[in-house]
Structures are given as structure tokens and as C-alpha cells.
Amino acid sequence: MSNQICTVIGGGLSGCEAAWQLAKRGVPVTLYEMRPTATTKAHKTGDLAELVCSNSFRGAALTNAVGLLKEELKILGSLIMEAALFAAVPAGGALAVDRVVFSRYVEEKIHSHPLIEIRREEITEIPKATHDHAVIIATGPLTSPKLAAAIEQLTGRERLSFFDAISPIMFKESLHLDKMFQQSRWDKGEGKDYLNIPLSKEAYIQFVNDVLASEKFGGHEEVESDAIEGLRPFEGCMPIEDMAARGLDTLRHGPLKPTGLTDPATGRWPYACVQLRQDDTAGELWSLVGFQTRMKHGEQVRVLRTLPGLEDAEFVRLGSVHRNSFIESTKLLLSTLQMRDNPHLFFAGQITGVEGYVESTAGGLAAGVNAARLLLGQEPTIFPTSTAIGGLLNYISDPSREYFQPMNISFGIIPSYFELPAVFVNERGKKQKVGKDERRERVAKQALATVTDLASGL
């Protein structure tokens, strides 16, 4: 056992992953989680690794960057990926989980590890990080106001914020299934992993108008004194009313897109289509896909019940708005997630400006691995930018980036994707374009080989 120790602040996906990586390398960890003693507007439980926004870890295919990142994390021994696979529910070409099963799995693993001590208390000051005591801050987008103030004082920079939103969940038994049809887009996965509500042009226009006319939250206590107009919405989690305000057809090209979905009543794609995704193992809870919203709760019930099949919908959870805070990582962090002016202090997860469960997990894994290596007298690992995890960490730590905002993983931030030739000479001596999926598959193959080699030394 190491004589060095590490403090991890935050029991979300990133914090739990970091604690796990440290402990399995022999470094004792104290993991602080303020819930349930103190909580947030978005969290509903005191469980470790609670999934707040959605139950989906998104696409699984290697032609999808998040699918590649998940495979890299599996190779690197991620606890969060292990839990997600254990708690998986049907979701077509995506990885979705039963939230309760998922959190319980993570909690049991963390609790049972002899080198991890869990303390349920709020940290309001940043512990001193030294050569024998590393500190990882993984408090997520809902960092408590007191700790956020301490982080501001440490960094000397104004905190950046934007609002984020979560989707409603309903009981399946309250839905009129005869007004819906089962199908996954393009019949991916099992082919029937989603419930679909087809909308005519008239019904779609009416729904958009209802959304626009509804009364919205301007924010709540979690946003503190900031006006909602002063907060920047993250494009990947845009509330439906903000999308609708951009134009009549915006929703129809976003979460209500009908492509790849055939209405059995007409044999054609509908004008627009609302999708519901299974949210638990038993299939009793279903969430509205892409329906993040800041409509007031009474308005949500009224507007959503105008949709065919949802006339009597019983809501387990309604959508809500919550603050999302992140540091200016490009000016503060190295790609190892160490502070530039204090190598024993790390940040990880959404507070660094990554978005998404998988991306947050990747940050926790990298911070945990590197904090352990540092304490054990080894050089921190710089993950190659030819990998998804390396591309992501490079993006959030690139000091040349002038305007920094939260980022999901994409092939667009993996440099090797653009290094592959777009044209090649085929066996007949003629030039031929390399297809997008083929290029992505080549990048993925190379990345997984690189991560496999790297994993053996970590």
C-alpha cells in the first residue's frame, strides 16, 4: 500500500471513476460527496453516480466517436463502463441503462473497496495539494456555491455558466400505446427499442406553437442571481422551446426528426415523430428523447398531454433547468488534468468543460490514473491525440483556444481523422474517395490498438 493519499471531491461518474482508478493502483482515497446532507435542484437521491439528465450513454458503433470512447474506457478498466454494461436496457444502437441498477452497482463497488473511504459531507474549501497528497475536484456542473467561490478564488478567473435541462419520464402503463408504433431508427439494435408518436404537419405546427406559448422558468435558486438570458445553453442539450424559437422546422430536424421511422398506418415516414426510450430494466419507465425543457411543470403536463398517446400520461419526473458551471480549462489545465501551477491538484469531469456521461467518465479515469502515477513517483500519462480520450483531453487543455465552451467527443477533435487521405488510388489505378464511415473505422482501429498498448503500462 502506498503512503501517499488522494482526496477526491464529488461522488458523480467522474469522481467515482477517479477514486476507483486510484484505489486499484494501491493509493488510499477519501471520496467526499455532499449528498444527501446537501443537495441540488437536479439530483433526486443521495446515491453515488446518480444519472441526472438521461439514462443513455449514447451510440455504441465505432463510427460514432462516443462509441469509440466507450471502447477505449472498457480497455482501460473503467468502473463506470462496467456498471453501464451490467445495467444495460434495450436502446437500439445506443447504450442505455436502468438508473437505479447502475448507481447501486457503482455504490457497492466503491463501498466494498478497502482503500476507499466515503465521507458524506460538503467541502467548502479546496484541500492543500502536496507531493504526498493529491486532490481531484470532480464536483460537476452543480458545484456548491461555497466551493465554487473557493475555485474562483483559486483560479482568479470568473466562472463561466450556462443552463442545462433534463427530459420528462413517464409510466408506460399511463400511455395509449395504440397511438404509437415500436421501431428503432433505421431498425438498429433489436429494431423495436423505441416507442414513436407520429405527427401530421398540422399536429406538429400546433405542438410547436403550444411550446412557444407556454410559460417557462426563467431560472431557479440553483442559477443564483444570474439572469437566464445571461447564461449560454449548451447546443447538445438545448431545451425544446429554445430550439422551437429558432424556426418552425428546427424541432423536425432535431429530436422530432422522422427519418428512418416508418409509420405502419401509412407505410411512410411521418411529417414529424416524437420518440420515447426505455428508462429502466423492467420497461415500466419511458423518457421523451431530446425533450429537455424549462417549461413550468404545470405547462409541461398540459403541453405534453396534447401529444397523441400522452393524453393521460403520468409523469415520474418532469423536466427542469439547472446551472452548469465549468472552469476555463484551456488556460488552467494540462492535458493530464493537472493544474498548470500546481501539479498535485487535478480537475475532472464536467467542471472541466466536457459534456456527457462518457466524457465525464474519461476525465475521471485520466485524473485518477495520473494522480496515482504522480503519487507513486511515475510520470503522468499524456494520452495520445490519435485516441478519443487523448483528443478530448487535448481539446479542453489547448491554451491556443480563444473561445472555450463545453464539448462532447467527436471525430472532429481527433487529429488523426483529418490526417487520413480523403482519396486513394484503387486497384484499377483510379482515384476513389474514402467514405466517412471507412475513415472513422480506420481511426477507431488505430485508436483501440494504441489504447490496448497503453493499458498494459498503466
Order of alpha helices (4+ residues) and beta strands (2+ residues): beta-alpha-beta-beta-alpha-alpha-beta-beta-alpha-beta-beta-alpha-beta-beta-beta-beta-alpha-alpha-beta-beta-alpha-beta-beta-alpha-beta-beta-alpha-alpha-alpha-beta-beta-alpha
